[in-house]
Amino acid sequence: MYTAFKFKLMSLTKLTGYSRSDIEVLRGLFCANEAIDLSDLVRIGYLNVAPEEYGPEVPIIIDYIRGYYARVINLQSDTQIEQAGLLLMALISLKQRFEARPELHERLEWQRVREALINNPKALESIAKMEVAGHEPNVYNFDDDGFDVGTCSPESPMSGSNCVYDAQTVVPLRENYPDEICNGSAVEMAKAMGIGLMSPAQYRDVLQSKGKFDMQMWSWLLTDEATREAGDALDGYRRGTVVYVFQFVADDHRGYRAWRGSLRVLWA
């Protein structure tokens, strides 16, 4: 196995332009035992091809370790290895999706996005959580200050279905209708990922102008205080060529109702 690692080490150095010492640091991230190589990521389920095939995205964790985990040079616990693997795969998946859907971010270069995320590990963690939950995160908007990563799956993901709008509607619903299926609230699920709900303007004027989304699902959207005080919340969906943003009772939790999130990331 050590011989296999040495071979991969040479390949990575050649492919990425990182120094040999940097690649050695990468090895230290994923294993306490020097005889274990990067194929351990395959073992724990985060890589399904040889690591060197990912080119410059593999050593991204080196940049991460020098910042967010600066005090922990060698990742030794399963939890730390799992976290590093999730972040790596989130970045790889985002890059693949970014390149596959250029219409969502015309004239934006991936390198700018990559550099911003290297310098913002918290944002990368949120994107990893969106990835796991099936949001298919992608960059769908950008300006001089930064860019927005949002739920870009064709339909809002089923992981967020059967949800009400926010926490204040969950308790009475469960008390009055204990047998009803309610998977929580959109606002709290978004908070757990470190993101917010997509605003009506982001949904209708930006995202839906670049593709067709929510042809079957209804998505909860960021709602103003006055609407919430009335007991309602905003949702959006598309039927044919028309995009709707409606006011609806906030405790609606049918299976075709989920939510769309958005994360603002500033340029490095």
PASEBA-1860 file (N, C-alpha, C; in nm, 3 decimals):
! residues 268
1> MYTAFKFK> 0.083/-0.120/0.000/0.000/0.000/0.000/0.087/0.126/0.000 ~ 0.196/0.125/0.072/0.285/0.240/0.078/0.344/0.269/-0.060 ~ 0.379/0.162/-0.134/0.430/0.179/-0.270/0.325/0.243/-0.359 ~ 0.200/0.198/-0.341/0.090/0.255/-0.419/0.075/0.403/-0.388 ~ 0.091/0.440/-0.262/0.079/0.581/-0.227/0.189/0.663/-0.291 ~ 0.312/0.611/-0.291/0.423/0.683/-0.351/0.396/0.710/-0.498 ~ 0.334/0.612/-0.566/0.302/0.630/-0.707/0.199/0.742/-0.722 ~ 0.095/0.740/-0.636/-0.007/0.843/-0.642/0.051/0.979/-0.605
9> LMSLTKLT> 0.144/0.978/-0.512/0.208/1.102/-0.468/0.278/1.169/-0.585 ~ 0.351/1.092/-0.664/0.419/1.148/-0.781/0.318/1.200/-0.882 ~ 0.208/1.123/-0.901/0.107/1.164/-0.998/0.041/1.294/-0.956 ~ 0.008/1.305/-0.827/-0.056/1.426/-0.778/0.034/1.547/-0.792 ~ 0.162/1.529/-0.760/0.257/1.639/-0.771/0.266/1.688/-0.915 ~ 0.267/1.595/-1.008/0.277/1.629/-1.149/0.150/1.699/-1.199 ~ 0.036/1.647/-1.155/-0.091/1.698/-1.205/-0.128/1.835/-1.148 ~ -0.094/1.859/-1.024/-0.146/1.976/-0.955/-0.051/2.092/-0.946
17> GYSRSDIE> 0.079/2.068/-0.954/0.174/2.176/-0.935/0.204/2.203/-0.790 ~ 0.138/2.130/-0.698/0.170/2.144/-0.558/0.305/2.078/-0.532 ~ 0.376/2.128/-0.433/0.505/2.070/-0.401/0.490/1.933/-0.334 ~ 0.599/1.857/-0.333/0.596/1.726/-0.270/0.562/1.739/-0.121 ~ 0.615/1.843/-0.057/0.586/1.861/0.085/0.438/1.889/0.108 ~ 0.376/1.963/0.017/0.233/1.988/0.029/0.153/1.858/0.018 ~ 0.193/1.773/-0.076/0.122/1.646/-0.092/0.143/1.558/0.031 ~ 0.259/1.567/0.091/0.283/1.492/0.214/0.187/1.540/0.324
25> VLRGLFCA> 0.163/1.670/0.327/0.066/1.723/0.424/-0.072/1.664/0.396 ~ -0.107/1.655/0.268/-0.235/1.597/0.231/-0.247/1.456/0.284 ~ -0.142/1.379/0.273/-0.146/1.243/0.326/-0.170/1.246/0.476 ~ -0.106/1.340/0.545/-0.123/1.350/0.689/-0.265/1.384/0.730 ~ -0.340/1.448/0.639/-0.477/1.484/0.672/-0.565/1.361/0.688 ~ -0.540/1.261/0.608/-0.631/1.149/0.602/-0.583/1.025/0.676 ~ -0.465/1.027/0.726/-0.417/0.905/0.793/-0.310/0.937/0.896 ~ -0.321/0.873/1.010/-0.218/0.886/1.111/-0.105/0.789/1.083
33> NEAIDLSD> -0.139/0.680/1.016/-0.040/0.578/0.982/0.019/0.609/0.845 ~ 0.148/0.628/0.836/0.211/0.668/0.710/0.198/0.562/0.601 ~ 0.167/0.440/0.642/0.156/0.334/0.542/0.019/0.332/0.474 ~ -0.073/0.418/0.518/-0.207/0.423/0.461/-0.211/0.535/0.358 ~ -0.271/0.507/0.243/-0.269/0.608/0.137/-0.408/0.667/0.114 ~ -0.420/0.750/0.014/-0.544/0.822/-0.011/-0.660/0.731/-0.050 ~ -0.632/0.605/-0.079/-0.741/0.513/-0.112/-0.833/0.492/0.007 ~ -0.792/0.538/0.126/-0.881/0.531/0.241/-1.008/0.612/0.217
41> LVRIGYLN> -0.998/0.716/0.134/-1.118/0.791/0.102/-1.217/0.706/0.024 ~ -1.165/0.612/-0.054/-1.252/0.518/-0.123/-1.319/0.427/-0.020 ~ -1.240/0.384/0.077/-1.291/0.293/0.181/-1.404/0.357/0.259 ~ -1.392/0.486/0.294/-1.497/0.549/0.373/-1.608/0.606/0.284 ~ -1.596/0.585/0.153/-1.708/0.612/0.065/-1.717/0.748/0.002 ~ -1.608/0.826/0.000/-1.617/0.960/-0.055/-1.552/0.974/-0.191 ~ -1.474/0.877/-0.234/-1.419/0.881/-0.368/-1.455/0.751/-0.437 ~ -1.496/0.759/-0.562/-1.526/0.636/-0.635/-1.434/0.617/-0.755
49> VAPEEYGP> -1.334/0.704/-0.768/-1.230/0.685/-0.868/-1.097/0.716/-0.803 ~ -0.990/0.687/-0.873/-0.857/0.712/-0.817/-0.840/0.860/-0.786 ~ -0.783/0.895/-0.669/-0.770/1.036/-0.630/-0.698/1.122/-0.732 ~ -0.598/1.066/-0.802/-0.524/1.152/-0.893/-0.608/1.199/-1.011 ~ -0.720/1.132/-1.037/-0.804/1.173/-1.148/-0.876/1.305/-1.121 ~ -0.877/1.349/-0.995/-0.942/1.474/-0.962/-0.854/1.595/-0.983 ~ -0.728/1.572/-1.016/-0.640/1.683/-1.047/-0.629/1.783/-0.932 ~ -0.635/1.912/-0.963/-0.606/2.015/-0.862/-0.709/2.025/-0.751
57> EVPIIIDY> -0.824/1.955/-0.761/-0.921/1.965/-0.653/-0.885/1.880/-0.532 ~ -0.800/1.779/-0.550/-0.765/1.694/-0.437/-0.693/1.771/-0.327 ~ -0.590/1.849/-0.357/-0.517/1.916/-0.249/-0.589/2.037/-0.190 ~ -0.716/2.058/-0.226/-0.789/2.170/-0.169/-0.791/2.161/-0.018 ~ -0.790/2.040/0.036/-0.797/2.022/0.181/-0.670/2.074/0.247 ~ -0.561/2.080/0.173/-0.439/2.140/0.229/-0.467/2.284/0.268 ~ -0.531/2.358/0.177/-0.564/2.497/0.207/-0.660/2.506/0.325 ~ -0.750/2.411/0.331/-0.847/2.409/0.440/-0.778/2.385/0.573
65> IRGYYARV> -0.686/2.290/0.577/-0.620/2.256/0.703/-0.537/2.373/0.756 ~ -0.482/2.452/0.664/-0.398/2.564/0.707/-0.481/2.677/0.767 ~ -0.612/2.672/0.746/-0.698/2.775/0.801/-0.785/2.724/0.913 ~ -0.897/2.664/0.877/-0.999/2.627/0.974/-0.952/2.524/1.076 ~ -0.871/2.427/1.032/-0.821/2.325/1.122/-0.672/2.343/1.149 ~ -0.628/2.467/1.161/-0.484/2.495/1.176/-0.424/2.426/1.298 ~ -0.505/2.404/1.401/-0.451/2.344/1.523/-0.447/2.191/1.518 ~ -0.504/2.135/1.414/-0.510/1.989/1.403/-0.446/1.949/1.272
73> INLQSDTQ> -0.316/1.932/1.271/-0.245/1.903/1.147/-0.273/1.763/1.098 ~ -0.279/1.667/1.186/-0.307/1.529/1.147/-0.449/1.491/1.187 ~ -0.535/1.467/1.089/-0.671/1.422/1.118/-0.666/1.275/1.157 ~ -0.699/1.244/1.279/-0.686/1.107/1.326/-0.820/1.042/1.356 ~ -0.923/1.118/1.385/-1.051/1.058/1.419/-1.135/1.035/1.294 ~ -1.226/0.939/1.303/-1.315/0.911/1.190/-1.400/1.033/1.156 ~ -1.440/1.109/1.259/-1.523/1.227/1.236/-1.448/1.332/1.154 ~ -1.321/1.353/1.186/-1.242/1.452/1.112/-1.218/1.408/0.969
81> IEQAGLLL> -1.192/1.280/0.952/-1.172/1.227/0.817/-1.301/1.241/0.736 ~ -1.414/1.211/0.799/-1.542/1.221/0.731/-1.570/1.366/0.691 ~ -1.541/1.460/0.782/-1.565/1.601/0.751/-1.479/1.646/0.634 ~ -1.351/1.609/0.636/-1.262/1.646/0.526/-1.311/1.586/0.395 ~ -1.356/1.461/0.400/-1.408/1.397/0.279/-1.531/1.467/0.226 ~ -1.621/1.508/0.314/-1.741/1.578/0.273/-1.709/1.711/0.206 ~ -1.614/1.784/0.263/-1.576/1.913/0.207/-1.512/1.896/0.069 ~ -1.427/1.796/0.058/-1.361/1.769/-0.069/-1.464/1.735/-0.176
89> MALISLKQ> -1.557/1.647/-0.143/-1.656/1.605/-0.241/-1.754/1.718/-0.272 ~ -1.782/1.805/-0.174/-1.870/1.919/-0.200/-1.807/2.012/-0.303 ~ -1.677/2.036/-0.291/-1.609/2.123/-0.385/-1.604/2.060/-0.524 ~ -1.574/1.932/-0.529/-1.569/1.861/-0.657/-1.706/1.862/-0.724 ~ -1.811/1.832/-0.647/-1.946/1.829/-0.702/-1.989/1.967/-0.750 ~ -1.954/2.070/-0.673/-1.991/2.205/-0.712/-1.922/2.243/-0.842 ~ -1.795/2.207/-0.855/-1.722/2.238/-0.979/-1.787/2.168/-1.098 ~ -1.820/2.041/-1.083/-1.881/1.966/-1.193/-2.015/2.026/-1.232
97> RFEARPEL> -2.094/2.064/-1.132/-2.225/2.122/-1.160/-2.211/2.262/-1.219 ~ -2.114/2.337/-1.169/-2.085/2.472/-1.221/-2.054/2.466/-1.369 ~ -1.972/2.370/-1.408/-1.932/2.358/-1.548/-2.044/2.302/-1.635 ~ -2.134/2.224/-1.575/-2.242/2.163/-1.652/-2.359/2.259/-1.677 ~ -2.370/2.364/-1.594/-2.483/2.458/-1.608/-2.433/2.602/-1.623 ~ -2.358/2.632/-1.729/-2.301/2.768/-1.745/-2.407/2.876/-1.758 ~ -2.529/2.839/-1.798/-2.633/2.940/-1.814/-2.674/3.004/-1.681 ~ -2.641/2.939/-1.570/-2.675/2.993/-1.439/-2.581/3.105/-1.395
105> HERLEWQR> -2.463/3.113/-1.458/-2.362/3.210/-1.413/-2.273/3.252/-1.532 ~ -2.332/3.304/-1.635/-2.258/3.340/-1.755/-2.147/3.440/-1.725 ~ -2.030/3.415/-1.786/-1.912/3.502/-1.776/-1.844/3.498/-1.639 ~ -1.880/3.402/-1.557/-1.813/3.386/-1.427/-1.715/3.269/-1.436 ~ -1.592/3.291/-1.392/-1.490/3.187/-1.396/-1.488/3.106/-1.266 ~ -1.472/2.975/-1.281/-1.469/2.886/-1.166/-1.358/2.922/-1.068 ~ -1.244/2.967/-1.118/-1.131/2.995/-1.030/-1.166/3.100/-0.925 ~ -1.246/3.198/-0.962/-1.287/3.302/-0.865/-1.371/3.241/-0.754
113> VREALINN> -1.461/3.152/-0.792/-1.547/3.085/-0.693/-1.463/2.998/-0.601 ~ -1.372/2.923/-0.661/-1.285/2.833/-0.585/-1.203/2.909/-0.482 ~ -1.142/3.021/-0.522/-1.060/3.100/-0.431/-1.144/3.155/-0.316 ~ -1.266/3.198/-0.345/-1.352/3.250/-0.241/-1.387/3.143/-0.138 ~ -1.410/3.021/-0.185/-1.446/2.913/-0.094/-1.327/2.863/-0.013 ~ -1.208/2.867/-0.072/-1.087/2.832/0.003/-1.074/2.923/0.125 ~ -1.110/3.049/0.106/-1.098/3.147/0.213/-1.223/3.156/0.301 ~ -1.318/3.070/0.277/-1.443/3.072/0.355/-1.489/2.930/0.382
121> PKALESIA> -1.417/2.858/0.470/-1.451/2.718/0.495/-1.591/2.698/0.551 ~ -1.643/2.797/0.623/-1.780/2.785/0.674/-1.880/2.775/0.559 ~ -1.856/2.852/0.454/-1.943/2.846/0.337/-1.934/2.710/0.271 ~ -1.814/2.655/0.264/-1.796/2.524/0.204/-1.866/2.417/0.287 ~ -1.865/2.432/0.418/-1.938/2.339/0.504/-2.087/2.344/0.474 ~ -2.141/2.464/0.456/-2.283/2.477/0.425/-2.316/2.414/0.290 ~ -2.229/2.433/0.193/-2.251/2.373/0.061/-2.247/2.221/0.070 ~ -2.158/2.169/0.155/-2.152/2.023/0.176/-2.284/1.971/0.234
129> KMEVAGHE> -2.342/2.045/0.327/-2.470/2.004/0.386/-2.582/2.011/0.282 ~ -2.579/2.112/0.197/-2.678/2.121/0.090/-2.664/2.003/-0.005 ~ -2.540/1.967/-0.034/-2.512/1.855/-0.124/-2.572/1.726/-0.068 ~ -2.546/1.699/0.059/-2.595/1.577/0.123/-2.748/1.571/0.120 ~ -2.812/1.688/0.136/-2.958/1.694/0.142/-3.025/1.696/0.006 ~ -2.946/1.690/-0.102/-3.003/1.682/-0.236/-3.041/1.814/-0.300 ~ -2.985/1.925/-0.252/-3.019/2.056/-0.307/-2.949/2.087/-0.439 ~ -2.853/2.004/-0.478/-2.776/2.027/-0.600/-2.728/2.172/-0.607
137> PNVYNFDD> -2.652/2.217/-0.506/-2.610/2.357/-0.500/-2.529/2.400/-0.622 ~ -2.555/2.523/-0.664/-2.482/2.580/-0.777/-2.483/2.731/-0.763 ~ -2.390/2.796/-0.830/-2.386/2.942/-0.832/-2.489/2.989/-0.934 ~ -2.589/3.067/-0.887/-2.694/3.111/-0.978/-2.702/3.262/-0.992 ~ -2.614/3.333/-0.919/-2.616/3.479/-0.926/-2.483/3.532/-0.873 ~ -2.436/3.644/-0.926/-2.314/3.706/-0.875/-2.312/3.854/-0.910 ~ -2.234/3.931/-0.833/-2.217/4.073/-0.858/-2.078/4.114/-0.812 ~ -2.054/4.242/-0.795/-1.921/4.290/-0.759/-1.879/4.249/-0.617
145> DGFDVGTC> -1.977/4.222/-0.532/-1.946/4.190/-0.391/-1.926/4.041/-0.366 ~ -1.996/3.956/-0.440/-1.986/3.814/-0.416/-2.080/3.736/-0.505 ~ -2.115/3.614/-0.461/-2.201/3.527/-0.542/-2.298/3.452/-0.451 ~ -2.404/3.402/-0.512/-2.506/3.328/-0.440/-2.506/3.182/-0.484 ~ -2.497/3.093/-0.386/-2.509/2.949/-0.411/-2.646/2.907/-0.360 ~ -2.725/2.844/-0.445/-2.861/2.811/-0.404/-2.904/2.672/-0.444 ~ -3.025/2.638/-0.402/-3.087/2.512/-0.440/-3.119/2.518/-0.589 ~ -3.047/2.439/-0.668/-3.065/2.442/-0.813/-3.112/2.308/-0.868
153> SPESPMSG> -3.164/2.222/-0.782/-3.223/2.098/-0.829/-3.350/2.131/-0.906 ~ -3.386/2.051/-1.006/-3.507/2.081/-1.085/-3.632/2.097/-0.997 ~ -3.646/2.011/-0.899/-3.752/2.023/-0.800/-3.689/2.042/-0.663 ~ -3.752/2.117/-0.575/-3.698/2.131/-0.441/-3.688/1.991/-0.379 ~ -3.579/1.960/-0.308/-3.548/1.823/-0.269/-3.647/1.761/-0.170 ~ -3.668/1.630/-0.186/-3.761/1.557/-0.101/-3.715/1.552/0.045 ~ -3.587/1.576/0.070/-3.539/1.577/0.209/-3.607/1.687/0.289 ~ -3.662/1.789/0.221/-3.730/1.897/0.289/-3.880/1.895/0.271
161> SNCVYDAQ> -3.935/1.786/0.220/-4.079/1.779/0.195/-4.157/1.764/0.326 ~ -4.288/1.783/0.317/-4.377/1.774/0.434/-4.333/1.868/0.546 ~ -4.287/1.987/0.508/-4.242/2.083/0.610/-4.331/2.206/0.612 ~ -4.346/2.263/0.732/-4.415/2.390/0.746/-4.313/2.501/0.725 ~ -4.356/2.627/0.741/-4.263/2.736/0.712/-4.159/2.755/0.822 ~ -4.202/2.772/0.948/-4.106/2.797/1.055/-4.146/2.728/1.184 ~ -4.064/2.742/1.288/-4.080/2.667/1.412/-4.211/2.700/1.484 ~ -4.256/2.823/1.476/-4.375/2.861/1.550/-4.501/2.791/1.500
169> TVVPLREN> -4.495/2.732/1.382/-4.611/2.657/1.331/-4.598/2.507/1.356 ~ -4.478/2.461/1.393/-4.457/2.318/1.413/-4.526/2.268/1.538 ~ -4.507/2.338/1.650/-4.559/2.291/1.780/-4.710/2.275/1.780 ~ -4.788/2.378/1.743/-4.933/2.360/1.743/-4.980/2.253/1.644 ~ -4.910/2.241/1.532/-4.949/2.138/1.435/-4.934/2.000/1.495 ~ -4.821/1.974/1.560/-4.798/1.842/1.619/-4.888/1.816/1.740 ~ -4.925/1.922/1.810/-5.015/1.906/1.924/-5.158/1.876/1.878 ~ -5.203/1.944/1.775/-5.341/1.930/1.729/-5.361/1.815/1.631
177> YPDEICNG> -5.252/1.781/1.558/-5.262/1.674/1.458/-5.142/1.580/1.472 ~ -5.135/1.505/1.581/-5.016/1.422/1.609/-4.989/1.313/1.505 ~ -5.091/1.274/1.431/-5.074/1.167/1.333/-5.031/1.220/1.196 ~ -5.031/1.351/1.180/-4.992/1.409/1.052/-4.840/1.402/1.035 ~ -4.795/1.380/0.912/-4.652/1.377/0.883/-4.602/1.520/0.870 ~ -4.507/1.556/0.956/-4.445/1.687/0.949/-4.296/1.670/0.977 ~ -4.214/1.702/0.881/-4.070/1.682/0.893/-3.995/1.803/0.949 ~ -4.069/1.897/1.010/-4.004/2.015/1.065/-4.038/2.138/0.985
185> SAVEMAKA> -3.953/2.240/0.996/-3.981/2.366/0.928/-3.868/2.404/0.833 ~ -3.906/2.476/0.730/-3.809/2.518/0.628/-3.703/2.611/0.686 ~ -3.745/2.706/0.768/-3.651/2.804/0.824/-3.545/2.735/0.909 ~ -3.589/2.641/0.993/-3.494/2.574/1.082/-3.403/2.478/1.007 ~ -3.454/2.412/0.904/-3.369/2.324/0.824/-3.261/2.405/0.753 ~ -3.298/2.522/0.703/-3.200/2.608/0.637/-3.095/2.657/0.736 ~ -3.139/2.697/0.856/-3.045/2.743/0.959/-2.944/2.634/0.994 ~ -2.992/2.511/1.000/-2.903/2.399/1.035/-2.793/2.381/0.931
193> MGIGLMSP> -2.817/2.426/0.810/-2.717/2.418/0.704/-2.631/2.545/0.697 ~ -2.665/2.645/0.777/-2.591/2.770/0.771/-2.629/2.858/0.654 ~ -2.752/2.841/0.604/-2.798/2.919/0.490/-2.933/2.981/0.524 ~ -2.988/3.059/0.431/-3.121/3.115/0.449/-3.213/3.066/0.339 ~ -3.340/3.102/0.348/-3.432/3.069/0.241/-3.409/3.165/0.124 ~ -3.433/3.116/0.006/-3.423/3.199/-0.114/-3.534/3.305/-0.109 ~ -3.500/3.427/-0.145/-3.600/3.534/-0.143/-3.691/3.523/-0.266 ~ -3.810/3.582/-0.260/-3.899/3.581/-0.377/-3.832/3.639/-0.502
201> AQYRDVLQ> -3.756/3.748/-0.484/-3.689/3.809/-0.599/-3.581/3.718/-0.656 ~ -3.503/3.655/-0.569/-3.401/3.561/-0.616/-3.465/3.445/-0.691 ~ -3.578/3.399/-0.640/-3.648/3.284/-0.699/-3.711/3.320/-0.833 ~ -3.792/3.423/-0.833/-3.871/3.457/-0.953/-3.787/3.528/-1.059 ~ -3.708/3.625/-1.018/-3.641/3.713/-1.114/-3.503/3.662/-1.157 ~ -3.441/3.577/-1.073/-3.307/3.530/-1.106/-3.309/3.382/-1.143 ~ -3.335/3.296/-1.046/-3.328/3.151/-1.072/-3.422/3.108/-1.184 ~ -3.550/3.144/-1.173/-3.647/3.097/-1.271/-3.629/3.162/-1.408
209> SKGKFDMQ> -3.550/3.268/-1.415/-3.523/3.329/-1.546/-3.415/3.253/-1.621 ~ -3.349/3.159/-1.553/-3.238/3.086/-1.613/-3.268/2.938/-1.634 ~ -3.390/2.897/-1.606/-3.426/2.758/-1.624/-3.568/2.734/-1.575 ~ -3.609/2.607/-1.577/-3.743/2.570/-1.532/-3.730/2.487/-1.403 ~ -3.783/2.543/-1.295/-3.772/2.479/-1.165/-3.911/2.469/-1.100 ~ -3.928/2.366/-1.019/-4.053/2.345/-0.944/-4.175/2.335/-1.035 ~ -4.166/2.246/-1.131/-4.282/2.217/-1.215/-4.382/2.129/-1.141 ~ -4.338/2.063/-1.035/-4.425/1.975/-0.957/-4.431/2.014/-0.809
217> MWSWLLTD> -4.317/2.056/-0.754/-4.311/2.092/-0.612/-4.345/2.239/-0.590 ~ -4.381/2.272/-0.467/-4.396/2.410/-0.421/-4.284/2.435/-0.320 ~ -4.220/2.550/-0.329/-4.106/2.579/-0.242/-4.135/2.698/-0.151 ~ -4.115/2.678/-0.020/-4.122/2.791/0.072/-4.010/2.889/0.040 ~ -4.042/3.019/0.049/-3.945/3.126/0.022/-3.938/3.220/0.141 ~ -3.833/3.299/0.147/-3.817/3.396/0.254/-3.938/3.489/0.260 ~ -3.994/3.502/0.380/-4.120/3.574/0.395/-4.105/3.697/0.484 ~ -4.168/3.806/0.446/-4.161/3.930/0.523/-4.243/3.919/0.652
225> EATREAGD> -4.212/4.005/0.747/-4.273/3.999/0.880/-4.424/4.020/0.877 ~ -4.470/4.111/0.795/-4.614/4.140/0.790/-4.694/4.017/0.745 ~ -4.642/3.947/0.647/-4.710/3.826/0.597/-4.713/3.719/0.705 ~ -4.602/3.704/0.778/-4.599/3.605/0.885/-4.695/3.639/0.998 ~ -4.706/3.768/1.029/-4.799/3.809/1.135/-4.943/3.776/1.100 ~ -4.971/3.765/0.971/-5.104/3.727/0.926/-5.124/3.576/0.927 ~ -5.018/3.502/0.966/-5.028/3.357/0.974/-4.991/3.287/0.845 ~ -4.943/3.363/0.748/-4.912/3.306/0.618/-4.761/3.310/0.590
233> ALDGYRRG> -4.722/3.252/0.478/-4.583/3.256/0.431/-4.586/3.252/0.279 ~ -4.473/3.281/0.217/-4.465/3.286/0.071/-4.409/3.157/0.014 ~ -4.465/3.113/-0.095/-4.411/2.998/-0.166/-4.408/3.026/-0.315 ~ -4.331/2.946/-0.387/-4.317/2.966/-0.530/-4.321/2.835/-0.607 ~ -4.366/2.843/-0.732/-4.367/2.727/-0.820/-4.385/2.776/-0.964 ~ -4.366/2.688/-1.058/-4.381/2.721/-1.201/-4.485/2.628/-1.264 ~ -4.567/2.687/-1.348/-4.661/2.610/-1.429/-4.647/2.658/-1.573 ~ -4.584/2.577/-1.656/-4.560/2.618/-1.793/-4.458/2.731/-1.798
241> TVVYVFQF> -4.497/2.843/-1.856/-4.406/2.956/-1.869/-4.425/3.059/-1.757 ~ -4.520/3.033/-1.668/-4.553/3.130/-1.563/-4.495/3.088/-1.428 ~ -4.429/3.182/-1.362/-4.375/3.158/-1.228/-4.463/3.230/-1.127 ~ -4.508/3.155/-1.026/-4.597/3.211/-0.925/-4.525/3.225/-0.791 ~ -4.550/3.334/-0.723/-4.512/3.350/-0.583/-4.640/3.390/-0.510 ~ -4.686/3.298/-0.421/-4.814/3.317/-0.355/-4.800/3.324/-0.204 ~ -4.900/3.380/-0.141/-4.913/3.381/0.004/-5.002/3.264/0.043 ~ -4.951/3.180/0.137/-5.024/3.059/0.172/-5.013/3.038/0.323
249> VADDHRGY> -5.105/2.959/0.380/-5.100/2.932/0.524/-4.968/2.864/0.560 ~ -4.901/2.914/0.663/-4.764/2.873/0.693/-4.753/2.732/0.750 ~ -4.865/2.673/0.792/-4.858/2.538/0.848/-4.891/2.429/0.746 ~ -4.902/2.468/0.620/-4.924/2.367/0.516/-4.800/2.279/0.505 ~ -4.820/2.147/0.503/-4.706/2.055/0.509/-4.727/1.935/0.418 ~ -4.793/1.955/0.309/-4.816/1.844/0.217/-4.686/1.796/0.152 ~ -4.690/1.676/0.101/-4.569/1.611/0.051/-4.503/1.681/-0.065 ~ -4.578/1.760/-0.140/-4.518/1.829/-0.254/-4.465/1.967/-0.216
257> RAWRGSLR> -4.461/1.997/-0.086/-4.410/2.126/-0.041/-4.274/2.107/0.026 ~ -4.174/2.179/-0.023/-4.041/2.177/0.038/-3.990/2.321/0.040 ~ -3.862/2.344/0.018/-3.809/2.480/0.026/-3.681/2.491/-0.056 ~ -3.646/2.615/-0.088/-3.520/2.644/-0.159/-3.436/2.739/-0.074 ~ -3.307/2.709/-0.067/-3.217/2.789/0.014/-3.117/2.865/-0.069 ~ -3.050/2.961/-0.006/-2.950/3.040/-0.075/-2.843/3.084/0.025 ~ -2.720/3.087/-0.023/-2.605/3.124/0.059/-2.526/3.233/-0.012 ~ -2.501/3.344/0.056/-2.421/3.452/0.000/-2.275/3.432/0.039
265> VLWA> -2.185/3.434/-0.059/-2.042/3.418/-0.036/-1.971/3.541/-0.096 ~ -1.891/3.606/-0.014/-1.817/3.724/-0.062/-1.691/3.682/-0.134 ~ -1.649/3.764/-0.228/-1.525/3.736/-0.300/-1.406/3.743/-0.204 ~ -1.305/3.662/-0.232/-1.185/3.661/-0.147/-1.112/3.794/-0.160
END
